[in-house]
Amino acid sequence: MTLGKSLGGGAAAVAAVVVSKDIVERLKGTSWQNYGTLRGHPISMAAVSAYLKVVSEEKILEHVKGVEKLFARRLLAIAQRHPSVQRVAGQGLHWTVELHGPDWRSWHADTTEVPIASRVAERALEAGAVIGTSGEQTSLFLAPPLVISEHEAEQLLDALDHGLDVADEEQT
């Protein structure tokens, strides 16, 4: 498994390759090399150490599991309320809300029309939340920081709910 951004808490340039004990056993007595610009830099290693300490001591993953349940419950309810929502998928605090509309594989960004996902995100921003689109036509991405409070999560989801009204109006 390869790890990147999250390993350094999003603040340090770091990456890693993690292998199972079985792979380690199979590699015993052999050699293999791994080269990279991020290899073992002392500042990056200090950042990783500090990040892992915070994640462990502040029980961040346990917190995420609790907030994940809130996201799953609320996002499914929001999807049921908005006919413009085609699909909701995710885990932890990384979720995608897919809207009905053109298939992303056939969209060539050859129009000046602002994609529906961007219009929903703009309306959500007016309500106080940043929701990503990555410039895609029908995909909304929610990936708040792992330390988001339940109150902040509710605000984010309320803003999404508000923003989706734009898509519903255009679909009907």
CNS distance restraints for C-alpha pairs under 8 A (distance, minus, plus):
assign (resid   1 and name CA) (resid  17 and name CA) 5.71 0.50 0.50
assign (resid   1 and name CA) (resid  18 and name CA) 5.14 0.50 0.50
assign (resid   1 and name CA) (resid  19 and name CA) 6.41 0.50 0.50
assign (resid   2 and name CA) (resid  15 and name CA) 7.24 0.50 0.50
assign (resid   2 and name CA) (resid  16 and name CA) 5.67 0.50 0.50
assign (resid   2 and name CA) (resid  17 and name CA) 4.52 0.50 0.50
assign (resid   2 and name CA) (resid  18 and name CA) 6.20 0.50 0.50
assign (resid   3 and name CA) (resid   7 and name CA) 6.43 0.50 0.50
assign (resid   3 and name CA) (resid  15 and name CA) 5.39 0.50 0.50
assign (resid   3 and name CA) (resid  16 and name CA) 5.12 0.50 0.50
assign (resid   3 and name CA) (resid  17 and name CA) 6.36 0.50 0.50
assign (resid   3 and name CA) (resid  18 and name CA) 7.69 0.50 0.50
assign (resid   4 and name CA) (resid   8 and name CA) 7.40 0.50 0.50
assign (resid   4 and name CA) (resid  13 and name CA) 7.97 0.50 0.50
assign (resid   4 and name CA) (resid  14 and name CA) 5.89 0.50 0.50
assign (resid   4 and name CA) (resid  15 and name CA) 4.17 0.50 0.50
assign (resid   4 and name CA) (resid  16 and name CA) 6.49 0.50 0.50
assign (resid   5 and name CA) (resid   9 and name CA) 6.68 0.50 0.50
assign (resid   5 and name CA) (resid  10 and name CA) 5.00 0.50 0.50
assign (resid   5 and name CA) (resid  11 and name CA) 7.76 0.50 0.50
assign (resid   5 and name CA) (resid  12 and name CA) 7.55 0.50 0.50
assign (resid   5 and name CA) (resid  13 and name CA) 7.12 0.50 0.50
assign (resid   5 and name CA) (resid  14 and name CA) 6.66 0.50 0.50
assign (resid   5 and name CA) (resid  15 and name CA) 7.01 0.50 0.50
assign (resid   6 and name CA) (resid  10 and name CA) 5.25 0.50 0.50
assign (resid   7 and name CA) (resid  14 and name CA) 6.81 0.50 0.50
assign (resid   7 and name CA) (resid  15 and name CA) 6.92 0.50 0.50
assign (resid   7 and name CA) (resid  48 and name CA) 6.01 0.50 0.50
assign (resid   7 and name CA) (resid  51 and name CA) 7.42 0.50 0.50
assign (resid   7 and name CA) (resid  52 and name CA) 7.88 0.50 0.50
assign (resid   8 and name CA) (resid  12 and name CA) 4.94 0.50 0.50
assign (resid   8 and name CA) (resid  13 and name CA) 6.79 0.50 0.50
assign (resid   8 and name CA) (resid  14 and name CA) 5.91 0.50 0.50
assign (resid   8 and name CA) (resid  44 and name CA) 7.09 0.50 0.50
assign (resid   8 and name CA) (resid  47 and name CA) 5.71 0.50 0.50
assign (resid   8 and name CA) (resid  48 and name CA) 4.82 0.50 0.50
assign (resid   8 and name CA) (resid  51 and name CA) 6.33 0.50 0.50
assign (resid   9 and name CA) (resid  47 and name CA) 7.65 0.50 0.50
assign (resid   9 and name CA) (resid  48 and name CA) 7.30 0.50 0.50
assign (resid   9 and name CA) (resid  51 and name CA) 5.75 0.50 0.50
assign (resid  11 and name CA) (resid  47 and name CA) 7.84 0.50 0.50
assign (resid  12 and name CA) (resid  44 and name CA) 5.78 0.50 0.50
assign (resid  12 and name CA) (resid  47 and name CA) 6.39 0.50 0.50
assign (resid  12 and name CA) (resid  48 and name CA) 7.95 0.50 0.50
assign (resid  13 and name CA) (resid  38 and name CA) 6.66 0.50 0.50
assign (resid  13 and name CA) (resid  44 and name CA) 6.33 0.50 0.50
assign (resid  14 and name CA) (resid  38 and name CA) 5.60 0.50 0.50
assign (resid  14 and name CA) (resid  39 and name CA) 7.85 0.50 0.50
assign (resid  14 and name CA) (resid  44 and name CA) 5.90 0.50 0.50
assign (resid  14 and name CA) (resid  45 and name CA) 7.85 0.50 0.50
assign (resid  14 and name CA) (resid  48 and name CA) 7.87 0.50 0.50
assign (resid  15 and name CA) (resid  38 and name CA) 6.65 0.50 0.50
assign (resid  15 and name CA) (resid  39 and name CA) 7.93 0.50 0.50
assign (resid  19 and name CA) (resid  23 and name CA) 6.10 0.50 0.50
assign (resid  19 and name CA) (resid  24 and name CA) 6.85 0.50 0.50
assign (resid  20 and name CA) (resid  24 and name CA) 6.39 0.50 0.50
assign (resid  21 and name CA) (resid  25 and name CA) 6.16 0.50 0.50
assign (resid  22 and name CA) (resid  26 and name CA) 6.29 0.50 0.50
assign (resid  23 and name CA) (resid  27 and name CA) 6.17 0.50 0.50
assign (resid  24 and name CA) (resid  28 and name CA) 6.41 0.50 0.50
assign (resid  27 and name CA) (resid  31 and name CA) 7.07 0.50 0.50
assign (resid  35 and name CA) (resid  39 and name CA) 6.85 0.50 0.50
assign (resid  38 and name CA) (resid  44 and name CA) 7.77 0.50 0.50
assign (resid  40 and name CA) (resid  44 and name CA) 7.19 0.50 0.50
assign (resid  40 and name CA) (resid  45 and name CA) 6.37 0.50 0.50
assign (resid  41 and name CA) (resid  45 and name CA) 6.11 0.50 0.50
assign (resid  42 and name CA) (resid  46 and name CA) 6.10 0.50 0.50
assign (resid  43 and name CA) (resid  47 and name CA) 6.26 0.50 0.50
assign (resid  44 and name CA) (resid  48 and name CA) 6.22 0.50 0.50
assign (resid  45 and name CA) (resid  49 and name CA) 6.14 0.50 0.50
assign (resid  46 and name CA) (resid  50 and name CA) 6.13 0.50 0.50
assign (resid  47 and name CA) (resid  51 and name CA) 5.98 0.50 0.50
assign (resid  48 and name CA) (resid  52 and name CA) 6.06 0.50 0.50
assign (resid  49 and name CA) (resid  53 and name CA) 6.17 0.50 0.50
assign (resid  50 and name CA) (resid  54 and name CA) 6.30 0.50 0.50
assign (resid  51 and name CA) (resid  55 and name CA) 6.16 0.50 0.50
assign (resid  52 and name CA) (resid  56 and name CA) 6.07 0.50 0.50
assign (resid  53 and name CA) (resid  57 and name CA) 5.92 0.50 0.50
assign (resid  54 and name CA) (resid  58 and name CA) 5.61 0.50 0.50
assign (resid  54 and name CA) (resid  59 and name CA) 7.83 0.50 0.50
assign (resid  54 and name CA) (resid  60 and name CA) 7.75 0.50 0.50
assign (resid  55 and name CA) (resid  59 and name CA) 5.76 0.50 0.50
assign (resid  55 and name CA) (resid  60 and name CA) 4.98 0.50 0.50
assign (resid  55 and name CA) (resid  61 and name CA) 6.94 0.50 0.50
assign (resid  56 and name CA) (resid  60 and name CA) 6.75 0.50 0.50
assign (resid  56 and name CA) (resid  61 and name CA) 7.93 0.50 0.50
assign (resid  59 and name CA) (resid  63 and name CA) 6.38 0.50 0.50
assign (resid  60 and name CA) (resid  64 and name CA) 6.19 0.50 0.50
assign (resid  60 and name CA) (resid 146 and name CA) 6.89 0.50 0.50
assign (resid  60 and name CA) (resid 147 and name CA) 6.88 0.50 0.50
assign (resid  61 and name CA) (resid  65 and name CA) 6.27 0.50 0.50
assign (resid  62 and name CA) (resid  66 and name CA) 6.57 0.50 0.50
assign (resid  63 and name CA) (resid  67 and name CA) 6.35 0.50 0.50
assign (resid  63 and name CA) (resid 146 and name CA) 7.95 0.50 0.50
assign (resid  63 and name CA) (resid 147 and name CA) 7.62 0.50 0.50
assign (resid  64 and name CA) (resid  68 and name CA) 5.79 0.50 0.50
assign (resid  64 and name CA) (resid  92 and name CA) 6.09 0.50 0.50
assign (resid  64 and name CA) (resid  93 and name CA) 6.84 0.50 0.50
assign (resid  64 and name CA) (resid 146 and name CA) 6.22 0.50 0.50
assign (resid  64 and name CA) (resid 147 and name CA) 7.65 0.50 0.50
assign (resid  65 and name CA) (resid  69 and name CA) 6.67 0.50 0.50
assign (resid  65 and name CA) (resid  92 and name CA) 6.36 0.50 0.50
assign (resid  66 and name CA) (resid  70 and name CA) 6.94 0.50 0.50
assign (resid  67 and name CA) (resid  71 and name CA) 6.31 0.50 0.50
assign (resid  67 and name CA) (resid  92 and name CA) 7.74 0.50 0.50
assign (resid  67 and name CA) (resid  93 and name CA) 7.59 0.50 0.50
assign (resid  67 and name CA) (resid 149 and name CA) 7.89 0.50 0.50
assign (resid  67 and name CA) (resid 150 and name CA) 6.39 0.50 0.50
assign (resid  67 and name CA) (resid 153 and name CA) 7.72 0.50 0.50
assign (resid  68 and name CA) (resid  72 and name CA) 6.11 0.50 0.50
assign (resid  68 and name CA) (resid  91 and name CA) 6.72 0.50 0.50
assign (resid  68 and name CA) (resid  92 and name CA) 4.96 0.50 0.50
assign (resid  68 and name CA) (resid  93 and name CA) 5.96 0.50 0.50
assign (resid  69 and name CA) (resid  73 and name CA) 6.10 0.50 0.50
assign (resid  70 and name CA) (resid  74 and name CA) 6.00 0.50 0.50
assign (resid  70 and name CA) (resid 150 and name CA) 7.81 0.50 0.50
assign (resid  71 and name CA) (resid  75 and name CA) 5.68 0.50 0.50
assign (resid  71 and name CA) (resid  93 and name CA) 7.58 0.50 0.50
assign (resid  71 and name CA) (resid 153 and name CA) 7.63 0.50 0.50
assign (resid  71 and name CA) (resid 157 and name CA) 7.84 0.50 0.50
assign (resid  72 and name CA) (resid  76 and name CA) 6.11 0.50 0.50
assign (resid  72 and name CA) (resid  91 and name CA) 7.98 0.50 0.50
assign (resid  73 and name CA) (resid  77 and name CA) 6.36 0.50 0.50
assign (resid  74 and name CA) (resid  78 and name CA) 6.02 0.50 0.50
assign (resid  74 and name CA) (resid 157 and name CA) 7.24 0.50 0.50
assign (resid  75 and name CA) (resid  79 and name CA) 6.01 0.50 0.50
assign (resid  75 and name CA) (resid  88 and name CA) 7.05 0.50 0.50
assign (resid  75 and name CA) (resid 157 and name CA) 7.45 0.50 0.50
assign (resid  76 and name CA) (resid  80 and name CA) 6.24 0.50 0.50
assign (resid  76 and name CA) (resid  88 and name CA) 7.04 0.50 0.50
assign (resid  77 and name CA) (resid  81 and name CA) 6.32 0.50 0.50
assign (resid  78 and name CA) (resid  82 and name CA) 6.26 0.50 0.50
assign (resid  78 and name CA) (resid 161 and name CA) 6.23 0.50 0.50
assign (resid  79 and name CA) (resid  83 and name CA) 7.26 0.50 0.50
assign (resid  79 and name CA) (resid  85 and name CA) 5.47 0.50 0.50
assign (resid  79 and name CA) (resid  86 and name CA) 7.66 0.50 0.50
assign (resid  79 and name CA) (resid  87 and name CA) 7.41 0.50 0.50
assign (resid  79 and name CA) (resid  88 and name CA) 7.16 0.50 0.50
assign (resid  80 and name CA) (resid  85 and name CA) 7.87 0.50 0.50
assign (resid  82 and name CA) (resid 164 and name CA) 6.92 0.50 0.50
assign (resid  82 and name CA) (resid 165 and name CA) 7.47 0.50 0.50
assign (resid  82 and name CA) (resid 168 and name CA) 6.37 0.50 0.50
assign (resid  83 and name CA) (resid 168 and name CA) 6.18 0.50 0.50
assign (resid  83 and name CA) (resid 171 and name CA) 7.93 0.50 0.50
assign (resid  84 and name CA) (resid  99 and name CA) 5.58 0.50 0.50
assign (resid  84 and name CA) (resid 100 and name CA) 5.60 0.50 0.50
assign (resid  84 and name CA) (resid 164 and name CA) 7.38 0.50 0.50
assign (resid  84 and name CA) (resid 167 and name CA) 5.70 0.50 0.50
assign (resid  84 and name CA) (resid 168 and name CA) 5.05 0.50 0.50
assign (resid  84 and name CA) (resid 171 and name CA) 6.39 0.50 0.50
assign (resid  85 and name CA) (resid  97 and name CA) 6.95 0.50 0.50
assign (resid  85 and name CA) (resid  98 and name CA) 6.03 0.50 0.50
assign (resid  85 and name CA) (resid  99 and name CA) 4.47 0.50 0.50
assign (resid  85 and name CA) (resid 100 and name CA) 6.01 0.50 0.50
assign (resid  86 and name CA) (resid  97 and name CA) 7.73 0.50 0.50
assign (resid  86 and name CA) (resid  98 and name CA) 5.52 0.50 0.50
assign (resid  86 and name CA) (resid  99 and name CA) 5.00 0.50 0.50
assign (resid  86 and name CA) (resid 100 and name CA) 5.19 0.50 0.50
assign (resid  87 and name CA) (resid  97 and name CA) 5.98 0.50 0.50
assign (resid  87 and name CA) (resid  98 and name CA) 5.03 0.50 0.50
assign (resid  87 and name CA) (resid  99 and name CA) 6.92 0.50 0.50
assign (resid  88 and name CA) (resid  95 and name CA) 7.26 0.50 0.50
assign (resid  88 and name CA) (resid  96 and name CA) 5.79 0.50 0.50
assign (resid  88 and name CA) (resid  97 and name CA) 4.65 0.50 0.50
assign (resid  88 and name CA) (resid  98 and name CA) 6.22 0.50 0.50
assign (resid  89 and name CA) (resid  95 and name CA) 5.73 0.50 0.50
assign (resid  89 and name CA) (resid  96 and name CA) 5.38 0.50 0.50
assign (resid  89 and name CA) (resid  97 and name CA) 6.72 0.50 0.50
assign (resid  90 and name CA) (resid  94 and name CA) 5.62 0.50 0.50
assign (resid  90 and name CA) (resid  95 and name CA) 4.13 0.50 0.50
assign (resid  90 and name CA) (resid  96 and name CA) 6.11 0.50 0.50
assign (resid  91 and name CA) (resid  95 and name CA) 6.37 0.50 0.50
assign (resid  93 and name CA) (resid 142 and name CA) 7.33 0.50 0.50
assign (resid  93 and name CA) (resid 143 and name CA) 5.56 0.50 0.50
assign (resid  93 and name CA) (resid 144 and name CA) 6.39 0.50 0.50
assign (resid  93 and name CA) (resid 145 and name CA) 7.79 0.50 0.50
assign (resid  93 and name CA) (resid 146 and name CA) 6.91 0.50 0.50
assign (resid  94 and name CA) (resid 141 and name CA) 7.42 0.50 0.50
assign (resid  94 and name CA) (resid 142 and name CA) 5.80 0.50 0.50
assign (resid  94 and name CA) (resid 143 and name CA) 4.55 0.50 0.50
assign (resid  94 and name CA) (resid 144 and name CA) 7.47 0.50 0.50
assign (resid  95 and name CA) (resid 141 and name CA) 5.85 0.50 0.50
assign (resid  95 and name CA) (resid 142 and name CA) 5.09 0.50 0.50
assign (resid  95 and name CA) (resid 143 and name CA) 6.45 0.50 0.50
assign (resid  96 and name CA) (resid 139 and name CA) 6.67 0.50 0.50
assign (resid  96 and name CA) (resid 140 and name CA) 5.61 0.50 0.50
assign (resid  96 and name CA) (resid 141 and name CA) 4.71 0.50 0.50
assign (resid  96 and name CA) (resid 142 and name CA) 6.31 0.50 0.50
assign (resid  97 and name CA) (resid 139 and name CA) 5.93 0.50 0.50
assign (resid  97 and name CA) (resid 140 and name CA) 5.03 0.50 0.50
assign (resid  97 and name CA) (resid 141 and name CA) 6.47 0.50 0.50
assign (resid  98 and name CA) (resid 138 and name CA) 5.80 0.50 0.50
assign (resid  98 and name CA) (resid 139 and name CA) 4.72 0.50 0.50
assign (resid  98 and name CA) (resid 140 and name CA) 6.32 0.50 0.50
assign (resid  99 and name CA) (resid 117 and name CA) 7.51 0.50 0.50
assign (resid  99 and name CA) (resid 138 and name CA) 4.97 0.50 0.50
assign (resid  99 and name CA) (resid 139 and name CA) 6.30 0.50 0.50
assign (resid  99 and name CA) (resid 140 and name CA) 7.94 0.50 0.50
assign (resid  99 and name CA) (resid 167 and name CA) 7.94 0.50 0.50
assign (resid 100 and name CA) (resid 138 and name CA) 6.85 0.50 0.50
assign (resid 101 and name CA) (resid 137 and name CA) 7.99 0.50 0.50
assign (resid 101 and name CA) (resid 138 and name CA) 6.37 0.50 0.50
assign (resid 102 and name CA) (resid 106 and name CA) 7.37 0.50 0.50
assign (resid 102 and name CA) (resid 107 and name CA) 7.13 0.50 0.50
assign (resid 102 and name CA) (resid 137 and name CA) 7.69 0.50 0.50
assign (resid 102 and name CA) (resid 138 and name CA) 7.51 0.50 0.50
assign (resid 103 and name CA) (resid 107 and name CA) 6.76 0.50 0.50
assign (resid 104 and name CA) (resid 136 and name CA) 7.24 0.50 0.50
assign (resid 104 and name CA) (resid 137 and name CA) 6.62 0.50 0.50
assign (resid 104 and name CA) (resid 138 and name CA) 7.25 0.50 0.50
assign (resid 107 and name CA) (resid 137 and name CA) 7.74 0.50 0.50
assign (resid 114 and name CA) (resid 118 and name CA) 6.52 0.50 0.50
assign (resid 114 and name CA) (resid 119 and name CA) 6.83 0.50 0.50
assign (resid 115 and name CA) (resid 119 and name CA) 6.52 0.50 0.50
assign (resid 115 and name CA) (resid 135 and name CA) 7.81 0.50 0.50
assign (resid 115 and name CA) (resid 136 and name CA) 7.22 0.50 0.50
assign (resid 115 and name CA) (resid 137 and name CA) 4.68 0.50 0.50
assign (resid 115 and name CA) (resid 138 and name CA) 7.10 0.50 0.50
assign (resid 116 and name CA) (resid 120 and name CA) 6.20 0.50 0.50
assign (resid 116 and name CA) (resid 137 and name CA) 6.01 0.50 0.50
assign (resid 116 and name CA) (resid 138 and name CA) 6.17 0.50 0.50
assign (resid 116 and name CA) (resid 167 and name CA) 6.55 0.50 0.50
assign (resid 117 and name CA) (resid 121 and name CA) 6.14 0.50 0.50
assign (resid 117 and name CA) (resid 133 and name CA) 6.22 0.50 0.50
assign (resid 117 and name CA) (resid 136 and name CA) 6.96 0.50 0.50
assign (resid 117 and name CA) (resid 137 and name CA) 5.52 0.50 0.50
assign (resid 117 and name CA) (resid 138 and name CA) 4.93 0.50 0.50
assign (resid 117 and name CA) (resid 139 and name CA) 5.90 0.50 0.50
assign (resid 117 and name CA) (resid 140 and name CA) 6.05 0.50 0.50
assign (resid 118 and name CA) (resid 122 and name CA) 6.06 0.50 0.50
assign (resid 118 and name CA) (resid 133 and name CA) 6.33 0.50 0.50
assign (resid 118 and name CA) (resid 135 and name CA) 7.18 0.50 0.50
assign (resid 118 and name CA) (resid 136 and name CA) 7.93 0.50 0.50
assign (resid 118 and name CA) (resid 137 and name CA) 7.33 0.50 0.50
assign (resid 119 and name CA) (resid 123 and name CA) 6.30 0.50 0.50
assign (resid 119 and name CA) (resid 163 and name CA) 7.93 0.50 0.50
assign (resid 119 and name CA) (resid 166 and name CA) 7.17 0.50 0.50
assign (resid 119 and name CA) (resid 167 and name CA) 7.96 0.50 0.50
assign (resid 120 and name CA) (resid 124 and name CA) 6.19 0.50 0.50
assign (resid 120 and name CA) (resid 160 and name CA) 7.73 0.50 0.50
assign (resid 120 and name CA) (resid 163 and name CA) 4.67 0.50 0.50
assign (resid 120 and name CA) (resid 164 and name CA) 5.64 0.50 0.50
assign (resid 120 and name CA) (resid 165 and name CA) 7.79 0.50 0.50
assign (resid 120 and name CA) (resid 166 and name CA) 5.98 0.50 0.50
assign (resid 120 and name CA) (resid 167 and name CA) 6.56 0.50 0.50
assign (resid 121 and name CA) (resid 125 and name CA) 6.08 0.50 0.50
assign (resid 121 and name CA) (resid 130 and name CA) 7.00 0.50 0.50
assign (resid 121 and name CA) (resid 131 and name CA) 5.45 0.50 0.50
assign (resid 121 and name CA) (resid 132 and name CA) 6.94 0.50 0.50
assign (resid 121 and name CA) (resid 133 and name CA) 7.35 0.50 0.50
assign (resid 121 and name CA) (resid 140 and name CA) 7.55 0.50 0.50
assign (resid 121 and name CA) (resid 160 and name CA) 7.61 0.50 0.50
assign (resid 121 and name CA) (resid 163 and name CA) 6.39 0.50 0.50
assign (resid 122 and name CA) (resid 126 and name CA) 6.47 0.50 0.50
assign (resid 122 and name CA) (resid 163 and name CA) 7.42 0.50 0.50
assign (resid 123 and name CA) (resid 127 and name CA) 6.69 0.50 0.50
assign (resid 123 and name CA) (resid 159 and name CA) 7.95 0.50 0.50
assign (resid 123 and name CA) (resid 162 and name CA) 7.18 0.50 0.50
assign (resid 123 and name CA) (resid 163 and name CA) 4.67 0.50 0.50
assign (resid 123 and name CA) (resid 166 and name CA) 7.48 0.50 0.50
assign (resid 124 and name CA) (resid 128 and name CA) 6.47 0.50 0.50
assign (resid 124 and name CA) (resid 129 and name CA) 5.61 0.50 0.50
assign (resid 124 and name CA) (resid 130 and name CA) 6.92 0.50 0.50
assign (resid 124 and name CA) (resid 131 and name CA) 7.13 0.50 0.50
assign (resid 124 and name CA) (resid 159 and name CA) 4.75 0.50 0.50
assign (resid 124 and name CA) (resid 160 and name CA) 5.41 0.50 0.50
assign (resid 124 and name CA) (resid 161 and name CA) 7.90 0.50 0.50
assign (resid 124 and name CA) (resid 162 and name CA) 6.27 0.50 0.50
assign (resid 124 and name CA) (resid 163 and name CA) 4.46 0.50 0.50
assign (resid 124 and name CA) (resid 164 and name CA) 7.99 0.50 0.50
assign (resid 125 and name CA) (resid 129 and name CA) 4.71 0.50 0.50
assign (resid 125 and name CA) (resid 130 and name CA) 5.44 0.50 0.50
assign (resid 125 and name CA) (resid 131 and name CA) 7.39 0.50 0.50
assign (resid 125 and name CA) (resid 159 and name CA) 7.34 0.50 0.50
assign (resid 127 and name CA) (resid 159 and name CA) 5.18 0.50 0.50
assign (resid 127 and name CA) (resid 162 and name CA) 7.32 0.50 0.50
assign (resid 127 and name CA) (resid 163 and name CA) 7.92 0.50 0.50
assign (resid 128 and name CA) (resid 155 and name CA) 7.83 0.50 0.50
assign (resid 128 and name CA) (resid 156 and name CA) 7.55 0.50 0.50
assign (resid 128 and name CA) (resid 159 and name CA) 6.58 0.50 0.50
assign (resid 129 and name CA) (resid 155 and name CA) 7.52 0.50 0.50
assign (resid 129 and name CA) (resid 156 and name CA) 5.42 0.50 0.50
assign (resid 129 and name CA) (resid 159 and name CA) 5.94 0.50 0.50
assign (resid 129 and name CA) (resid 160 and name CA) 7.65 0.50 0.50
assign (resid 130 and name CA) (resid 156 and name CA) 7.89 0.50 0.50
assign (resid 131 and name CA) (resid 140 and name CA) 6.64 0.50 0.50
assign (resid 131 and name CA) (resid 141 and name CA) 6.07 0.50 0.50
assign (resid 131 and name CA) (resid 142 and name CA) 5.79 0.50 0.50
assign (resid 131 and name CA) (resid 160 and name CA) 7.69 0.50 0.50
assign (resid 132 and name CA) (resid 140 and name CA) 5.75 0.50 0.50
assign (resid 132 and name CA) (resid 141 and name CA) 4.82 0.50 0.50
assign (resid 132 and name CA) (resid 142 and name CA) 6.45 0.50 0.50
assign (resid 133 and name CA) (resid 137 and name CA) 7.70 0.50 0.50
assign (resid 133 and name CA) (resid 138 and name CA) 7.96 0.50 0.50
assign (resid 133 and name CA) (resid 139 and name CA) 5.82 0.50 0.50
assign (resid 133 and name CA) (resid 140 and name CA) 4.84 0.50 0.50
assign (resid 133 and name CA) (resid 141 and name CA) 5.83 0.50 0.50
assign (resid 134 and name CA) (resid 141 and name CA) 7.98 0.50 0.50
assign (resid 144 and name CA) (resid 148 and name CA) 6.61 0.50 0.50
assign (resid 148 and name CA) (resid 152 and name CA) 6.09 0.50 0.50
assign (resid 148 and name CA) (resid 153 and name CA) 6.40 0.50 0.50
assign (resid 149 and name CA) (resid 153 and name CA) 6.11 0.50 0.50
assign (resid 150 and name CA) (resid 154 and name CA) 6.13 0.50 0.50
assign (resid 151 and name CA) (resid 155 and name CA) 6.36 0.50 0.50
assign (resid 152 and name CA) (resid 156 and name CA) 6.21 0.50 0.50
assign (resid 153 and name CA) (resid 157 and name CA) 6.16 0.50 0.50
assign (resid 154 and name CA) (resid 158 and name CA) 5.97 0.50 0.50
assign (resid 155 and name CA) (resid 159 and name CA) 6.15 0.50 0.50
assign (resid 156 and name CA) (resid 160 and name CA) 6.31 0.50 0.50
assign (resid 157 and name CA) (resid 161 and name CA) 6.11 0.50 0.50
assign (resid 158 and name CA) (resid 162 and name CA) 6.19 0.50 0.50
assign (resid 159 and name CA) (resid 163 and name CA) 6.07 0.50 0.50
assign (resid 160 and name CA) (resid 164 and name CA) 6.12 0.50 0.50
assign (resid 161 and name CA) (resid 165 and name CA) 7.06 0.50 0.50
assign (resid 163 and name CA) (resid 167 and name CA) 7.71 0.50 0.50
assign (resid 164 and name CA) (resid 168 and name CA) 6.30 0.50 0.50
assign (resid 165 and name CA) (resid 169 and name CA) 6.11 0.50 0.50
assign (resid 166 and name CA) (resid 170 and name CA) 6.41 0.50 0.50
assign (resid 167 and name CA) (resid 171 and name CA) 6.11 0.50 0.50
assign (resid 168 and name CA) (resid 172 and name CA) 6.36 0.50 0.50
